[in-house]
């Protein structure tokens, strides 16, 4: 059973009444920052230093 649109609106109104709009804005900003930090931490590291030259395979 999925929630209907009016149920979501009522739930949102209750949350706003409990926490207040300013506190929800701060919470949203903190969640956004945490998500950005998590994405940054899970990115693969790029190799540092010069890239190896192509075609030198080590054989002469």
Steps between C-alpha positions, in 0.01 A plus 500: 500500500670819384428839655268728310580861417281646775664270757843631399377860530364436849825331602703793368279746691550305824877492452507877437290560812728284714839626383430841346611619157835646611607180671397294194707731275806446719440126501468496121828687464676258734367198309610654168851565634524146633398358161761715318771393745403134459513522119838670518635233735383213280651636177799298382825681549671632191864401461748770590804575290561479127301256293699214344588550135316283255688275261817455707407148623853452636625297202755636255 
